[in-house]
Amino acid sequence: MATGTAADLDLLGNEALAGELPGVRAAFDPEMMRERLQAALIGPESPGRAVVRRCAPTQAILLDGPCCVVRYELELGDGSGRVVPALVSGRLFTEPATAARYAAERLAPLAERVRGRAEVAPFARAAAVIEPLGMAVHAFPVDGELPTLVDATDPGVAARALGELLAASGHGQAAAPGQVAGCRVEPVHYNRRRRCMLRYRLDLAGGGQLVLYGKVSNDGAGERTPAVVAALRDALDRAGTRFTVPECLGFRPDLQLVVLTEIPGVPQVAQLLKARLRGEPAPGPAADGLTLEDAVGACGLIAAVLHTSGIQLGVERPLERELADLRAEVAPIRRVSPELGGRLGRWLDLAEAHAAPTAALPLCQSHGDFSYTQLIFHGSQSGLVDFDNFCQAEPALDLGHFMAYLRFAGVKARGMSPTERAALGQDLAARFTAAYTGAGGPAEALARVPVYETVSLVRLAVHAWQRFKGNRLGNVLTVLDERLLDT
């Protein structure tokens, strides 16, 4: 059961936040925003003009400042009888003047560049200001934080850039830029303020097709990725490949775009766990014989291979830095939700105290976001994706992060009593760590796994609060209450 006060779990009901961002509640009202977006981006309803038929706030993040970004999925009647989807983002500020300045400086130049593009055809303007709410709004692919997204989503620009990368890498059927005859672009993951993942479906001149994935970012992750992937693939070749990783075709600085090949598979651990907890058959692709235990064991093996690879790339993330960064993220929560902020701060203090008598292992190559969402399966074949957070850290950082997500998935899925769920969690943890040490991962790392597990759970709680996900926050708090560092 979710734990926490109503103000903790329902951020929209928080009076302190409403005082800081007066327009925040209206920003989450679907009908009000349907009318506001119609007026701001399209104009009054009239014959031949697009109509916002449906508006759904789907994602949000609260940034300190304060500022809130909300994404809306729209269904538009485009004036010709068709209903087409559209994606609009709103950036909510404390003052209308700040929103107007942001729109003029960051959005207007990009909106002018997408004029005439198919994605924004139903809109009279691709960016605007909703002054009563202090909100700047913009239609995808306009994004003031990711300005190169405009070009990275342009089919013509993308076709040329991808053709050049394919030619330089000698990958697959496309040996020259001119062999890319067509390109369709689809947003895949656009829920982070610093990154957007795109899927490119290429038609090749010879009649074949190719799917590539690109990521536009503003934090330098894309520029780092080619070296990370090359080093990892080389390490796997030397060790004898035991899991798959995509090939990185390169980085385009002009687009801030890194491009990777597609590998088969989908995340399976959470789905298998949910089926087990609910006493249901294994779902979809997992029905081909992959068991929950096998999947968890494969994850432990992947962690061991990574940690013993000898690669040394990425920033250093010692425990002290992790704690300091998280305490900085908790500070705004203390201001708006003091009780929750205090609880999270005490858990971090507990983690630090629990770590004090244990020895820190030397930093090694780590994934940095080693959760079940980054580990995919195609039959019995496993794969690793998402290299944005590659870093040098204690092995326990990845191990604790994986266990935190595994326990969170168990609470989220429901289906068993807390006692039964805890027993299953212990069995899976034992399977994961046995596979890890059996594949050469250092057994000494296990002593600090509860510390890093707590740190990851606190980070999960912080991010759930920032994203207005009360149910998710309640589930994380439940896991934290159950775990208490095993003390």
C-alpha positions as CSV (number, residue, x, y, z in Angstrom):
1,M,0.0,0.0,0.0
2,A,1.2,3.5,-0.8
3,T,2.6,5.4,2.2
4,G,2.9,9.1,2.6
5,T,0.7,12.1,3.3
6,A,-1.7,13.4,0.7
7,A,0.5,16.4,0.1
8,D,3.5,14.1,-0.5
9,L,1.7,11.9,-3.0
10,D,-0.5,14.4,-4.7
11,L,1.8,17.2,-5.7
12,L,-1.0,19.0,-7.5
13,G,-2.8,19.3,-4.1
14,N,0.3,20.9,-2.5
15,E,-0.4,24.5,-1.6
16,A,3.2,25.5,-1.4
17,L,3.8,24.5,-5.0
18,A,0.6,26.2,-6.1
19,G,1.9,29.4,-4.5
20,E,5.2,29.1,-6.4
21,L,3.6,28.1,-9.7
22,P,0.1,29.7,-9.9
23,G,-0.7,28.0,-13.2
24,V,0.3,24.5,-12.3
25,R,-3.2,23.1,-11.5
26,A,-4.7,24.5,-14.7
27,A,-1.8,23.0,-16.7
28,F,-3.0,19.5,-15.7
29,D,-6.7,20.1,-16.5
30,P,-7.3,18.3,-19.9
31,E,-10.4,20.3,-20.9
32,M,-8.9,23.7,-19.9
33,M,-5.7,22.9,-21.7
34,R,-7.6,21.7,-24.8
35,E,-9.2,25.1,-25.0
36,R,-6.0,27.0,-24.2
37,L,-3.9,25.1,-26.8
38,Q,-6.6,25.6,-29.4
39,A,-6.5,29.3,-28.9
40,A,-2.7,29.7,-28.6
41,L,-1.5,27.4,-31.4
42,I,-4.4,27.2,-33.8
43,G,-6.9,29.9,-33.3
44,P,-10.7,29.9,-32.8
45,E,-12.6,27.0,-34.2
46,S,-13.8,27.7,-37.7
47,P,-14.4,25.7,-41.0
48,G,-11.2,24.4,-42.5
49,R,-9.2,25.0,-39.4
50,A,-7.8,22.2,-37.2
51,V,-9.6,21.5,-33.9
52,V,-8.1,20.0,-30.8
53,R,-10.5,17.1,-30.1
54,R,-8.6,15.6,-27.2
55,C,-5.8,16.8,-24.9
56,A,-4.1,14.5,-22.4
57,P,-1.3,15.6,-20.1
58,T,1.0,12.5,-20.3
59,Q,4.3,13.5,-18.8
60,A,5.6,16.2,-16.5
61,I,8.7,17.2,-14.6
62,L,9.1,19.8,-11.9
63,L,12.4,21.6,-12.2
64,D,13.9,23.7,-9.5
65,G,13.7,27.4,-10.2
66,P,10.8,26.7,-10.1
67,C,9.6,25.6,-13.5
68,C,7.4,22.8,-14.7
69,V,7.4,21.0,-18.1
70,V,4.3,19.2,-19.2
71,R,3.8,17.2,-22.3
72,Y,0.4,16.8,-24.0
73,E,-0.7,14.2,-26.5
74,L,-3.3,15.8,-28.8
75,E,-5.8,14.4,-31.2
76,L,-6.5,17.0,-33.9
77,G,-9.2,17.2,-36.5
78,D,-7.0,18.6,-39.2
79,G,-9.8,20.4,-41.2
80,S,-10.0,17.7,-43.9
81,G,-12.0,15.2,-41.8
82,R,-8.9,13.2,-40.6
83,V,-7.9,12.9,-37.0
84,V,-4.1,13.1,-36.5
85,P,-1.9,12.9,-33.4
86,A,0.3,15.7,-32.2
87,L,2.7,16.3,-29.4
88,V,2.9,19.6,-27.6
89,S,5.0,20.7,-24.6
90,G,4.4,23.4,-22.2
91,R,6.9,25.2,-20.0
92,L,5.3,26.7,-17.0
93,F,7.1,29.6,-15.2
94,T,6.3,31.7,-12.1
95,E,5.8,34.9,-14.2
96,P,4.2,35.5,-17.6
97,A,7.1,37.7,-18.5
98,T,9.6,34.9,-18.1
99,A,7.5,32.6,-20.4
100,A,7.3,35.4,-23.0
101,R,11.1,35.9,-22.9
102,Y,11.7,32.1,-23.2
103,A,9.3,31.9,-26.2
104,A,10.9,34.8,-28.0
105,E,14.5,33.8,-27.4
106,R,14.4,30.0,-27.5
107,L,11.3,29.0,-29.3
108,A,10.5,31.6,-32.0
109,P,13.6,30.9,-34.1
110,L,12.9,27.2,-34.1
111,A,9.2,27.7,-34.9
112,E,10.2,29.7,-37.9
113,R,12.5,26.9,-39.2
114,V,9.7,24.2,-39.0
115,R,7.2,26.4,-40.9
116,G,5.6,24.2,-43.6
117,R,6.7,20.9,-42.0
118,A,4.1,18.1,-41.9
119,E,4.4,17.7,-38.2
120,V,3.2,21.2,-37.5
121,A,0.9,21.6,-40.5
122,P,-2.3,21.7,-38.4
123,F,-1.0,24.5,-36.3
124,A,-1.2,28.2,-37.2
125,R,2.0,28.7,-35.2
126,A,4.4,26.1,-33.7
127,A,5.1,28.1,-30.5
128,A,3.2,30.6,-28.4
129,V,2.6,31.9,-24.9
130,I,-0.4,31.3,-22.7
131,E,0.0,34.4,-20.7
132,P,-2.6,33.8,-17.9
133,L,-0.7,30.6,-17.0
134,G,2.8,31.9,-17.5
135,M,3.4,29.1,-20.0
136,A,5.3,28.8,-23.2
137,V,4.0,26.1,-25.5
138,H,5.5,24.5,-28.5
139,A,4.7,21.7,-30.9
140,F,7.1,18.8,-31.6
141,P,9.8,19.0,-32.9
142,V,10.3,22.5,-31.6
143,D,12.2,22.3,-28.3
144,G,14.2,25.1,-26.7
145,E,16.4,22.7,-24.7
146,L,17.1,20.5,-27.8
147,P,17.4,23.0,-30.6
148,T,19.0,20.4,-33.1
149,L,15.9,18.2,-32.8
150,V,14.4,20.4,-35.6
151,D,17.0,19.1,-38.0
152,A,17.4,15.6,-36.6
153,T,13.7,15.0,-37.3
154,D,13.7,16.5,-40.8
155,P,13.4,13.4,-43.2
156,G,15.7,15.0,-45.8
157,V,18.4,16.1,-43.4
158,A,18.2,12.8,-41.5
159,A,18.5,10.8,-44.8
160,R,21.6,12.6,-45.8
161,A,23.2,12.4,-42.4
162,L,22.4,8.7,-41.9
163,G,23.6,7.9,-45.4
164,E,26.9,9.5,-44.6
165,L,27.2,7.6,-41.3
166,L,26.4,4.3,-43.0
167,A,28.9,4.9,-45.7
168,A,31.6,5.8,-43.2
169,S,30.9,2.7,-41.1
170,G,30.5,0.3,-44.1
171,H,27.4,-1.1,-42.3
172,G,24.9,-3.3,-43.9
173,Q,23.5,-2.8,-47.4
174,A,24.0,1.0,-47.5
175,A,27.6,1.6,-48.8
176,A,27.0,5.1,-50.0
177,P,25.0,8.1,-48.9
178,G,22.9,8.0,-52.1
179,Q,21.6,4.6,-51.2
180,V,19.1,6.0,-48.6
181,A,16.1,6.7,-50.8
182,G,13.6,7.6,-48.0
183,C,13.4,8.2,-44.3
184,R,10.6,8.2,-41.8
185,V,11.2,9.6,-38.3
186,E,9.3,8.6,-35.1
187,P,9.9,9.8,-31.6
188,V,10.4,6.8,-29.3
189,H,11.3,8.2,-25.9
190,Y,10.8,11.9,-25.2
191,N,10.2,11.9,-21.5
192,R,13.5,13.4,-20.5
193,R,14.4,17.1,-20.6
194,R,17.9,16.4,-21.9
195,R,17.3,13.7,-24.4
196,C,15.0,12.5,-27.2
197,M,15.3,9.0,-28.8
198,L,14.2,8.7,-32.4
199,R,13.5,5.7,-34.6
200,Y,14.6,6.1,-38.2
201,R,13.0,3.8,-40.8
202,L,15.1,3.9,-43.9
203,D,14.1,2.9,-47.4
204,L,17.3,1.8,-49.3
205,A,17.7,2.4,-53.0
206,G,18.2,-1.3,-53.6
207,G,14.7,-2.0,-52.2
208,G,15.7,-3.1,-48.7
209,Q,14.8,-1.4,-45.4
210,L,16.8,-0.6,-42.3
211,V,15.9,0.6,-38.8
212,L,18.3,2.8,-36.9
213,Y,17.9,4.6,-33.6
214,G,19.2,8.1,-32.9
215,K,19.4,10.1,-29.7
216,V,19.5,13.9,-29.5
217,S,20.9,15.2,-26.3
218,N,22.2,18.4,-24.7
219,D,24.4,16.9,-22.0
220,G,27.3,15.4,-24.0
221,A,26.0,11.8,-23.7
222,G,25.9,11.4,-27.5
223,E,29.4,12.5,-28.1
224,R,30.7,10.0,-25.5
225,T,28.7,7.0,-26.8
226,P,30.8,5.9,-29.8
227,A,33.9,5.4,-27.7
228,V,31.9,3.6,-25.0
229,V,30.2,1.2,-27.5
230,A,33.4,0.5,-29.4
231,A,35.3,-0.3,-26.2
232,L,32.5,-2.6,-25.0
233,R,32.1,-4.5,-28.2
234,D,35.9,-4.9,-28.3
235,A,35.9,-6.3,-24.7
236,L,33.1,-8.7,-25.6
237,D,35.0,-9.9,-28.7
238,R,38.1,-10.6,-26.5
239,A,36.0,-12.4,-23.8
240,G,33.8,-14.3,-26.2
241,T,30.5,-12.6,-26.7
242,R,27.9,-13.5,-24.1
243,F,25.4,-10.8,-24.8
244,T,24.7,-8.4,-27.6
245,V,25.1,-4.6,-27.8
246,P,24.2,-2.4,-30.8
247,E,26.7,-1.0,-33.2
248,C,27.3,2.7,-33.0
249,L,27.5,4.3,-36.4
250,G,28.8,7.6,-35.1
251,F,28.0,11.0,-33.7
252,R,26.9,14.0,-35.7
253,P,28.0,17.2,-33.8
254,D,25.9,19.4,-36.1
255,L,22.8,17.5,-35.0
256,Q,24.0,16.5,-31.5
257,L,22.8,13.1,-32.7
258,V,24.3,9.7,-32.0
259,V,23.1,6.8,-34.1
260,L,22.9,3.1,-33.2
261,T,21.8,-0.1,-35.0
262,E,18.8,-2.1,-33.9
263,I,19.2,-5.3,-32.0
264,P,16.5,-7.8,-31.4
265,G,14.7,-8.1,-28.0
266,V,12.6,-6.3,-25.5
267,P,12.8,-5.9,-21.7
268,Q,11.4,-9.0,-20.0
269,V,12.3,-9.0,-16.3
270,A,9.4,-6.8,-15.1
271,Q,6.8,-8.7,-17.2
272,L,8.0,-12.0,-16.0
273,L,8.0,-10.8,-12.4
274,K,4.5,-9.5,-12.7
275,A,3.3,-12.8,-14.2
276,R,4.9,-14.7,-11.3
277,L,3.4,-12.5,-8.6
278,R,0.0,-12.8,-10.1
279,G,0.1,-16.5,-10.9
280,E,-0.3,-15.8,-14.6
281,P,1.4,-17.4,-17.7
282,A,4.6,-15.8,-19.0
283,P,3.5,-13.0,-21.3
284,G,4.2,-12.5,-25.0
285,P,7.8,-13.2,-26.1
286,A,8.7,-14.6,-22.7
287,A,6.4,-17.5,-23.4
288,D,9.1,-19.1,-25.6
289,G,10.8,-20.6,-22.5
290,L,12.7,-17.7,-20.8
291,T,12.1,-18.0,-17.1
292,L,12.3,-15.2,-14.5
293,E,15.2,-16.9,-12.8
294,D,17.1,-17.3,-16.1
295,A,16.5,-13.6,-17.0
296,V,17.7,-12.4,-13.6
297,G,20.7,-14.6,-13.8
298,A,21.6,-13.3,-17.2
299,C,21.5,-9.8,-15.8
300,G,24.0,-10.7,-13.1
301,L,26.3,-12.2,-15.8
302,I,26.1,-9.0,-17.8
303,A,27.0,-6.9,-14.8
304,A,30.0,-9.1,-14.1
305,V,31.3,-8.9,-17.7
306,L,30.9,-5.1,-17.7
307,H,32.7,-4.7,-14.3
308,T,35.6,-6.9,-15.2
309,S,36.0,-5.6,-18.8
310,G,38.9,-3.3,-18.0
311,I,37.2,-0.4,-19.7
312,Q,37.7,3.0,-17.9
313,L,35.3,5.5,-19.5
314,G,32.9,8.1,-18.1
315,V,32.9,10.3,-15.1
316,E,33.8,9.0,-11.6
317,R,30.8,8.5,-9.3
318,P,32.0,7.6,-5.8
319,L,29.4,7.2,-3.1
320,E,30.2,10.6,-1.6
321,R,29.3,12.3,-4.9
322,E,26.1,10.2,-5.2
323,L,25.0,11.3,-1.7
324,A,25.9,14.9,-2.3
325,D,24.0,15.1,-5.6
326,L,20.9,13.4,-4.2
327,R,20.9,15.7,-1.2
328,A,20.9,18.7,-3.6
329,E,17.9,17.1,-5.4
330,V,16.1,16.6,-2.1
331,A,16.5,20.3,-1.1
332,P,13.5,21.5,-3.3
333,I,11.4,18.7,-1.9
334,R,12.2,19.9,1.7
335,R,10.9,23.4,0.6
336,V,7.7,22.2,-1.0
337,S,7.0,19.0,0.9
338,P,9.0,19.2,4.2
339,E,7.8,15.9,5.6
340,L,8.7,13.9,2.5
341,G,12.0,15.8,2.2
342,G,12.9,15.0,5.8
343,R,12.2,11.3,5.3
344,L,14.3,11.1,2.2
345,G,17.1,13.0,3.9
346,R,17.0,10.5,6.8
347,W,17.3,7.6,4.4
348,L,20.4,9.1,2.9
349,D,21.8,9.6,6.3
350,L,21.1,6.0,7.1
351,A,22.8,4.8,3.9
352,E,25.9,6.9,4.7
353,A,26.0,5.5,8.2
354,H,25.6,2.0,7.0
355,A,28.5,2.5,4.5
356,A,30.9,3.9,7.0
357,P,32.2,0.5,8.4
358,T,32.5,-1.1,5.0
359,A,35.3,-0.8,2.5
360,A,34.8,0.9,-0.8
361,L,36.0,-1.2,-3.7
362,P,38.1,0.5,-6.5
363,L,36.0,2.2,-9.2
364,C,35.4,0.1,-12.3
365,Q,33.5,0.5,-15.5
366,S,29.8,0.6,-14.7
367,H,26.6,1.1,-16.6
368,G,25.3,3.8,-14.4
369,D,21.6,3.0,-15.0
370,F,21.6,-0.8,-14.7
371,S,17.9,-1.5,-14.4
372,Y,15.8,-4.2,-16.0
373,T,14.6,-1.6,-18.6
374,Q,18.1,-1.5,-20.1
375,L,18.4,-5.3,-20.4
376,I,16.6,-6.9,-23.3
377,F,15.9,-10.5,-24.3
378,H,15.2,-12.3,-27.6
379,G,14.5,-15.9,-26.7
380,S,17.5,-16.9,-24.6
381,Q,19.8,-14.2,-26.0
382,S,20.3,-11.2,-23.8
383,G,21.4,-7.7,-24.8
384,L,22.4,-4.4,-23.2
385,V,21.3,-0.9,-24.4
386,D,21.5,2.7,-23.3
387,F,25.0,3.9,-22.7
388,D,24.3,7.5,-21.7
389,N,25.3,7.0,-18.1
390,F,28.4,4.9,-18.5
391,C,30.7,5.8,-15.6
392,Q,33.4,4.6,-13.2
393,A,31.9,3.6,-9.9
394,E,31.9,0.9,-7.3
395,P,30.5,-2.4,-8.6
396,A,27.8,-2.1,-6.0
397,L,26.3,1.0,-7.7
398,D,25.0,-1.1,-10.6
399,L,24.1,-4.1,-8.4
400,G,22.2,-1.9,-5.9
401,H,20.4,-0.1,-8.7
402,F,19.2,-3.3,-10.3
403,M,18.0,-4.7,-6.9
404,A,16.2,-1.4,-6.2
405,Y,14.3,-1.6,-9.5
406,L,13.5,-5.3,-9.0
407,R,12.0,-4.8,-5.6
408,F,10.1,-1.7,-6.8
409,A,8.7,-3.8,-9.7
410,G,7.5,-6.4,-7.2
411,V,5.6,-3.9,-5.1
412,K,4.2,-2.2,-8.2
413,A,2.9,-5.6,-9.6
414,R,1.1,-6.7,-6.4
415,G,-0.4,-10.2,-6.4
416,M,1.3,-11.8,-3.4
417,S,1.3,-11.1,0.2
418,P,4.2,-8.9,1.5
419,T,5.8,-12.0,3.1
420,E,5.6,-14.0,-0.1
421,R,6.8,-11.1,-2.2
422,A,9.8,-10.6,0.2
423,A,10.7,-14.3,-0.1
424,L,10.6,-14.2,-3.9
425,G,12.7,-11.0,-3.8
426,Q,15.3,-12.8,-1.7
427,D,15.4,-15.7,-4.0
428,L,15.9,-13.5,-7.1
429,A,18.5,-11.5,-5.3
430,A,20.4,-14.7,-4.5
431,R,20.1,-15.8,-8.2
432,F,21.4,-12.4,-9.4
433,T,24.4,-12.3,-7.1
434,A,25.3,-15.9,-7.6
435,A,25.3,-15.4,-11.4
436,Y,27.4,-12.2,-10.8
437,T,30.1,-13.8,-8.7
438,G,30.0,-17.0,-10.7
439,A,30.9,-14.9,-13.8
440,G,33.9,-13.3,-12.0
441,G,32.2,-10.3,-10.4
442,P,33.9,-9.5,-7.0
443,A,32.1,-11.0,-4.1
444,E,33.4,-8.1,-1.9
445,A,31.0,-5.8,-3.7
446,L,28.0,-7.4,-2.1
447,A,28.6,-5.8,1.3
448,R,27.7,-2.4,0.0
449,V,24.8,-3.4,-2.2
450,P,22.2,-2.4,0.5
451,V,23.7,1.0,0.6
452,Y,23.5,1.7,-3.1
453,E,20.1,0.0,-3.2
454,T,18.8,2.6,-0.7
455,V,20.5,5.4,-2.7
456,S,18.8,4.2,-5.9
457,L,15.4,4.0,-4.1
458,V,15.7,7.5,-2.8
459,R,16.6,8.7,-6.4
460,L,13.5,6.8,-7.6
461,A,11.4,8.6,-5.0
462,V,12.8,12.0,-6.0
463,H,12.2,11.5,-9.6
464,A,8.6,10.2,-9.0
465,W,7.9,13.4,-7.0
466,Q,9.4,15.6,-9.7
467,R,7.2,13.9,-12.3
468,F,3.9,14.2,-10.3
469,K,3.7,10.4,-10.1
470,G,2.0,9.9,-6.7
471,N,1.3,6.2,-7.1
472,R,4.9,5.5,-8.1
473,L,6.2,7.5,-5.2
474,G,4.0,5.6,-2.8
475,N,5.3,2.3,-4.1
476,V,8.9,3.4,-3.7
477,L,8.2,4.6,-0.2
478,T,6.8,1.2,0.6
479,V,10.0,-0.5,-0.6
480,L,12.1,1.9,1.4
481,D,10.0,1.1,4.5
482,E,10.3,-2.6,3.9
483,R,14.0,-2.6,3.2
484,L,15.5,-0.2,5.8
485,L,19.0,-1.5,4.8
486,D,18.1,-4.9,6.1
487,T,18.7,-3.6,9.6
